[in-house]
Structure formats: C-alpha cells, structure tokens
Amino acid sequence: MNINQAFQSAADHKKAKLSLRFFKTGKGEYGEGDVFLGIAVQKIRKIAKEFKNISLGEVQKLLDSEIHEKRLCALVILIKKYKTADEIEKKDIFDFYMKNTRRINNWDLVDLSAPNIMGHYLHDKDKKILHELSVSADLWKKRIAVLATFYFIRKDDFKDAIKIAETLLNDAHDLIHKAVGWMLREIGKRNQEIEEDFLKKHRKSMPRTMLRYAIEKFPEEKRKFYLKN
C-alpha cells in the first residue's frame, strides 16, 4: 500500500463533512477551499510513522495537496525528520518549512509545526524572521510567528514572545487574539510577574478575547480584576 492508498483507506466521509464546518471552509472564512477526507489525527500520525522515510520531494507533494490531512501528515513527517536530523539537515528542513509557509494554512497545521521546527531551530539564532512574519498581511504567517515562540517560552526565554505580543495587540483577527492570549498564558505559567507586567500595561487596549485567554488560569478574584479594569 502506498501513502495515497493509506489516506483513502482511512477516509471517513461523515467526519469529513464535520471537518468542513469545524475548520471554517465556507466562502470568506479562514479555511475557504480546504478539502477533507475525514481522517482522525491519530490515524494521520500512524500513516506518518509508516511513511516517515519518504523524501522531502514526496513531502512537498503532500504539502501541495488541497487535502488538509495530507498537509498535516506532511508536517508530522517533517517534524519526525527534524528530530533525528543533524545540524545541516535541520537547516535544510527549516529552509524547506520557510519555503512552504503558504501551505501551512490552518491553525492546526501551524500549531503543530511552528514550535517544533521554527521555534526549535531559531532558539539560539537571530529571530528577525519571526518579527518579519508577525507584521505580515498573511494570517497564518503571523500565527506561525506567535506559535514559534512557544518553544522559547518552554526554555524560559520570553523576550521575543512579549515583543510579538505587543506587535499584534491591534491585529483584527480572532485567531491571532486567541494565539497571543494563549502565548501570554504560557508565559504566566512560568513567570506570572512578566505576564502581569504586560497585562497592566496593555489590558485596557488589548482585544477582549486575547485578555480572556491570557488570564484563563488566574484565580477568580484576579480574573475579575483584570476584566473590570
């Protein structure tokens, strides 16, 4: 069985219809035009494990597909390759990822891959590219910039995350509000003082959704304080 046959074998048309609604594929929505086979993530990971040794050229074919699950599988395979790569190969995978940001075009694709490839690779390097992505007109490039910082946050490195959060304070899209709020919440788990310094400075101007996500784990009394003030 080849990889395309594996996808067809795992397809579930009922689940595919639900995915069309869940991932907002209607006209004018953020996932407009995306196509689904209805394959559960667990099954995609199984396919990725079976075909993890395919070439980057074959990964490219998956990324170029209009089928969402094929792009997701491509990224799972890419992460597997990255984890076992040497430094030269990691650079090649990072460059490959950057070349394909246009195909990493829904929130689950970004959230899976950005910390594990971009974040990991850039942690000890110049992060200028992330700040360039954060001011892009493209929704997904901005979300990639945010999610890449999650790797830094896990290493108690908050500087770039805070700067990107400030850059995106006035962004119009709800998916960015959620991502930045989530990022601030992750900072707060490790250093609540830094998160609260940000909130005290920006709580009156930041989008309500961003604020709610950022304070989600606060004690109720403190949550009420930030929501009222």
C-alpha positions in Angstrom: 0.0 0.0 0.0 1.4 3.4 -0.9 0.8 6.6 1.1 -2.2 7.8 -1.1 -3.8 4.4 -0.7 -3.3 4.7 3.1 -5.2 8.0 3.1 -8.1 6.6 1.0 -8.3 3.6 3.3 -8.6 5.8 6.4 -11.1 8.3 5.0 -14.4 8.8 6.7 -16.9 10.9 4.7 -19.1 11.7 7.7 -16.2 13.0 9.6 -15.1 15.0 6.5 -18.4 16.9 6.5 -18.0 17.8 10.1 -14.4 19.0 9.5 -15.6 21.3 6.8 -17.6 23.2 9.4 -15.1 22.9 12.2 -12.3 24.3 10.1 -14.4 27.2 8.7 -14.1 26.3 5.0 -17.1 28.3 3.8 -16.8 31.3 1.4 -15.0 34.1 3.1 -13.9 32.0 6.1 -10.3 31.4 7.1 -10.3 27.9 5.7 -12.1 28.6 2.5 -11.5 25.9 -0.1 -9.8 23.3 2.2 -10.7 19.7 1.4 -11.1 17.0 3.9 -11.0 13.2 3.8 -12.2 12.9 7.4 -9.1 11.2 8.9 -8.6 11.3 12.7 -5.3 12.8 13.8 -4.3 9.5 15.5 -4.6 7.8 12.1 -2.6 10.5 10.4 0.2 10.0 12.9 0.1 6.3 12.2 0.4 7.0 8.4 3.2 9.4 9.1 5.1 6.8 11.2 4.8 4.2 8.4 6.0 6.6 5.7 8.4 8.8 7.7 11.3 7.9 5.4 9.9 9.4 2.3 12.0 12.1 0.6 11.5 15.9 1.0 10.3 15.8 -2.6 7.5 13.5 -1.6 6.7 15.6 1.5 6.4 18.5 -0.9 3.8 16.7 -2.9 1.8 16.2 0.2 2.1 19.8 1.2 1.0 20.9 -2.3 -2.2 18.9 -1.9 -5.6 20.6 -1.5 -6.4 17.8 1.0 -5.9 19.1 4.6 -5.0 15.7 6.1 -2.2 15.2 3.5 -0.7 18.6 4.5 -1.0 17.7 8.2 0.7 14.3 7.6 3.5 16.1 5.7 4.2 18.2 8.7 4.1 15.3 11.1 6.7 13.6 8.9 8.8 16.8 8.7 8.9 17.0 12.5 10.0 13.4 12.7 12.8 14.1 10.2 13.8 17.2 12.1 14.1 15.4 15.4 16.6 12.9 14.1 18.5 15.3 11.8 22.0 16.7 12.2 22.6 20.4 12.2 23.0 20.7 8.4 19.8 18.6 7.8 18.0 20.8 10.4 18.9 23.9 8.4 17.6 22.2 5.2 14.3 21.3 6.9 14.0 24.8 8.3 14.5 26.3 4.8 12.0 23.8 3.4 9.5 24.9 6.0 10.0 28.6 5.3 9.6 28.0 1.6 6.2 26.3 2.3 4.6 28.7 4.8 1.8 29.3 2.2 0.8 25.7 2.5 0.8 25.8 6.3 -2.6 27.5 6.2 -4.8 26.5 9.0 -4.5 26.7 12.8 -3.8 23.1 13.5 -1.1 22.9 10.9 0.6 26.0 12.4 0.2 24.9 16.0 1.7 21.5 15.4 4.7 22.6 13.4 5.8 26.1 14.3 7.1 25.4 17.8 8.7 22.1 16.8 10.5 23.3 13.7 10.8 27.1 13.6 10.9 27.6 17.4 13.4 24.9 17.9 15.7 25.9 15.1 15.7 29.7 15.9 16.0 29.4 19.7 19.8 30.1 19.7 19.8 32.1 16.4 18.7 35.5 15.1 15.0 35.7 15.3 14.5 38.6 12.9 12.4 36.4 10.6 9.8 35.9 13.3 9.3 39.6 13.7 9.0 40.0 10.0 6.3 37.3 9.9 4.5 39.0 12.8 3.8 42.1 10.6 2.9 40.1 7.5 -0.5 40.6 5.9 -1.0 36.8 6.0 -2.9 35.4 8.9 -1.0 32.1 9.0 2.4 33.7 8.9 1.5 35.8 11.9 0.3 32.8 13.7 3.5 30.9 12.9 5.4 33.8 14.5 3.4 33.5 17.6 3.4 29.8 17.9 7.2 29.5 17.2 7.8 31.4 20.5 6.2 28.6 22.5 9.5 26.7 22.2 11.3 29.8 23.6 8.8 30.1 26.4 9.4 26.5 27.4 13.1 27.5 27.8 12.1 30.5 30.0 13.0 32.9 27.2 10.2 35.4 26.9 11.7 38.5 25.2 10.6 37.8 21.7 7.2 36.5 22.7 6.5 39.7 24.6 7.6 41.8 21.6 5.5 39.9 19.2 2.5 40.2 21.5 2.9 43.9 21.5 3.2 44.0 17.7 -0.1 42.1 17.4 -2.1 44.0 20.0 -4.1 45.8 17.3 -4.5 42.8 15.0 -8.0 42.4 13.7 -8.3 38.6 13.5 -9.8 36.5 16.3 -7.4 33.6 15.7 -4.5 36.0 16.4 -6.2 37.2 19.6 -6.5 33.7 20.8 -3.0 32.7 19.9 -1.4 35.7 21.6 -3.6 35.2 24.7 -2.5 31.6 24.8 1.1 32.7 24.5 0.8 35.1 27.4 -0.9 32.4 29.5 2.1 30.1 28.8 4.5 32.8 29.9 2.4 33.3 33.1 2.7 29.6 34.0 6.5 30.1 34.2 6.7 33.7 35.3 3.5 35.4 36.3 5.2 38.6 37.1 6.2 39.1 33.5 2.8 38.3 32.2 1.1 40.7 34.7 3.6 43.5 33.8 2.3 43.1 30.2 -1.3 43.0 31.3 -1.0 46.0 33.5 0.5 47.9 30.6 -1.9 46.8 27.9 -5.1 45.3 29.4 -7.2 48.4 28.6 -6.3 48.3 24.9 -5.9 44.6 24.1 -8.7 42.7 22.5 -11.1 41.1 25.0 -10.6 37.6 23.6 -6.8 38.0 24.0 -7.2 39.1 27.6 -9.6 36.3 28.5 -7.2 33.7 27.1 -4.3 35.3 28.9 -6.0 35.2 32.4 -7.8 31.9 32.0 -5.7 30.2 34.7 -5.8 33.1 37.2 -7.7 32.8 40.4 -11.3 34.0 40.0 -10.8 37.2 42.0 -7.8 38.2 39.9 -9.6 37.4 36.7 -12.4 39.7 37.7 -10.0 42.4 38.5 -8.5 42.3 35.0 -11.8 42.0 33.3 -13.2 45.1 35.2 -10.2 47.3 34.9 
